[in-house]
Amino acid sequence: MTTYQVNVLNPKADKLLHDLVDLQLISIVRVPSNKSVKKSSLPKNKRLTQLLISGPELTDEQLNTIQETRKAINQWRKKPS
């Protein structure tokens, strides 16, 4: 017996596969998808809060760089054309 893994993209192909099962020409074993995302049991606002709390923090140097860049952009915007 040879085993294949197939992604069925068309509902007609799915029906065809099930017809082959009915004729006992093939057997189908469903494999759980690795792409499924586990939903958190927390409400949305709590998940966001948890994400923000556990997320990365800016260093003082990074914060200074951002502030300097903002100042430069604002000066460029205010220049008369």
Secondary structure, 3 states (H helix, E strand, C coil): CCCCCCCCCCHHHHHHHHHHHHCCCCCCCCCCCCCCCCCCCCCHHHHHHHHHHHCCCCCHHHHHHHHHHHHHHHHHHHCCC
